[in-house]
Amino acid sequence: MSEPGKGKPPGWLHFAAGGLGGMCGATITSPLDVVKTRLQSDLYRQRTGMPPQHTGTSSTLLRACLQFVDTGRLLVEIARREGGSALFKGLGPTLVGVIPARAINFYTYGNGKRFIADHFNSGKESTPVHLSAAAFAGLVTATATNPIWVVKTRLQLESQRNEARSQFDRSQAVGKHQSARPIRSSTPIRNARSLITTPLRSAQFFRAARPPKHPTTGALRMTLNIVQKEGMKGFYRGLSASYLGVSESTIQWVLYEQLKRWQSPTPNSSRWANTVGSAGTAKLVATVITYPHEVVRTRLRQQPEQGVSKYTGLIQSFKLVWLEEGLMGLYGGLSAHLMRVIPNAIVTFSIYELVLALGARDL
């Protein structure tokens, strides 16, 4: 937000600045968003043969480190198998969602903070003021944009669903072929470990799998499909998890404001560096604290298999992921998520602050 003591920008400028910042941030980090969504989904585990992650502390820490390597491998394999455009799958709906979402959030927060401070805190900003404005902005944004995020998630996971089915068909065919062959005692058993898949070995399935025969035709087809099969309520799957996610944006805004205040620029410091450090740190802390809701929200938004939803509610989904996959299941895709959201937040807030500064000076 604008620095204390400087001219207050008009309300509409928050809307424009937030939308522009969100658009730039989402476009730059779209490939990592695709990887993050696939890692969060259990369809990824079905296709790669990854086992449920009931692991001890040491194994959990190791897997958390290896996820960073797997993220890079997945980026390369998705581009190789599905083409470079696959790394931007769902970007259209993402931009359609991000631009209004950021515009609404920044507009509601900027003007809500001013309103709450003027009417309830003698015109002074404080942590309770930031907290109230951020929570209200998060609720408004989540309600308004949830249908768009459902379509975006379905588009990103559609190719994964096709791959899961084709992988199952191939494994069935291989099993029948091998069962028909006689077993020779002289035949050495080799590469037994190749039968055990881990996130780092999953790349072989990308190379073996064939491209889907029916690629997605876009957001409009997906929207019509949701309306026909699930009705309007299908667009609000995962809304409860989105409301839970309001805590993330609230923590982020409060930390951002506090860090900016603590790192108030001096004649020898850069305001841009202050914004970058505050935005990146606030996003990192808020994400790590609240990340499990992202996984649950993705699971809730998945298209039901054969019309039956495996994940039916917020609490039920949390319990199911915990029982089947353990702690790492609730933090699946965290590495890709952090690699995306931190630069995204830096770009978004930098452009937002720049537009506000230019607007306050020129208007």
Rosetta blueprint (number, residue, H / E / L):
1 M L
2 S L
3 E L
4 P L
5 G L
6 K L
7 G L
8 K L
9 P L
10 P L
11 G H
12 W H
13 L H
14 H H
15 F H
16 A H
17 A H
18 G H
19 G H
20 L H
21 G H
22 G H
23 M H
24 C H
25 G H
26 A H
27 T H
28 I H
29 T L
30 S H
31 P H
32 L H
33 D H
34 V H
35 V H
36 K H
37 T H
38 R H
39 L H
40 Q H
41 S L
42 D H
43 L H
44 Y H
45 R H
46 Q H
47 R H
48 T H
49 G L
50 M L
51 P L
52 P L
53 Q L
54 H L
55 T L
56 G L
57 T H
58 S H
59 S H
60 T H
61 L H
62 L H
63 R H
64 A H
65 C H
66 L H
67 Q H
68 F H
69 V H
70 D H
71 T H
72 G H
73 R H
74 L H
75 L H
76 V H
77 E H
78 I H
79 A H
80 R H
81 R H
82 E H
83 G L
84 G H
85 S H
86 A H
87 L H
88 F H
89 K L
90 G L
91 L H
92 G H
93 P H
94 T H
95 L H
96 V H
97 G H
98 V H
99 I H
100 P H
101 A H
102 R H
103 A H
104 I H
105 N H
106 F H
107 Y H
108 T H
109 Y H
110 G H
111 N H
112 G H
113 K H
114 R H
115 F H
116 I H
117 A H
118 D H
119 H H
120 F H
121 N L
122 S L
123 G L
124 K L
125 E L
126 S L
127 T H
128 P H
129 V H
130 H H
131 L H
132 S H
133 A H
134 A H
135 A H
136 F H
137 A H
138 G H
139 L H
140 V H
141 T H
142 A H
143 T H
144 A H
145 T H
146 N H
147 P H
148 I H
149 W H
150 V H
151 V H
152 K H
153 T H
154 R H
155 L H
156 Q H
157 L H
158 E H
159 S H
160 Q H
161 R H
162 N H
163 E H
164 A H
165 R H
166 S H
167 Q H
168 F H
169 D H
170 R H
171 S H
172 Q H
173 A H
174 V H
175 G H
176 K H
177 H H
178 Q H
179 S H
180 A H
181 R L
182 P L
183 I L
184 R L
185 S L
186 S L
187 T L
188 P L
189 I L
190 R L
191 N L
192 A H
193 R H
194 S H
195 L H
196 I L
197 T L
198 T L
199 P L
200 L L
201 R L
202 S L
203 A H
204 Q H
205 F H
206 F H
207 R H
208 A H
209 A L
210 R L
211 P L
212 P L
213 K L
214 H L
215 P L
216 T L
217 T L
218 G L
219 A H
220 L H
221 R H
222 M H
223 T H
224 L H
225 N H
226 I H
227 V H
228 Q H
229 K H
230 E H
231 G L
232 M H
233 K H
234 G H
235 F H
236 Y H
237 R L
238 G L
239 L H
240 S H
241 A H
242 S H
243 Y H
244 L H
245 G L
246 V H
247 S H
248 E H
249 S H
250 T H
251 I H
252 Q H
253 W H
254 V H
255 L H
256 Y H
257 E H
258 Q H
259 L H
260 K H
261 R H
262 W H
263 Q L
264 S L
265 P L
266 T L
267 P L
268 N L
269 S L
270 S L
271 R H
272 W H
273 A H
274 N H
275 T H
276 V H
277 G H
278 S H
279 A H
280 G H
281 T H
282 A H
283 K H
284 L H
285 V H
286 A H
287 T H
288 V H
289 I H
290 T H
291 Y L
292 P H
293 H H
294 E H
295 V H
296 V H
297 R H
298 T H
299 R H
300 L H
301 R H
302 Q L
303 Q L
304 P L
305 E E
306 Q L
307 G L
308 V E
309 S L
310 K L
311 Y L
312 T L
313 G L
314 L H
315 I H
316 Q H
317 S H
318 F H
319 K H
320 L H
321 V H
322 W H
323 L H
324 E H
325 E H
326 G H
327 L H
328 M H
329 G H
330 L H
331 Y L
332 G L
333 G L
334 L H
335 S H
336 A H
337 H H
338 L H
339 M H
340 R H
341 V H
342 I H
343 P H
344 N H
345 A H
346 I H
347 V H
348 T H
349 F H
350 S H
351 I H
352 Y H
353 E H
354 L H
355 V H
356 L H
357 A H
358 L H
359 G H
360 A H
361 R H
362 D H
363 L L
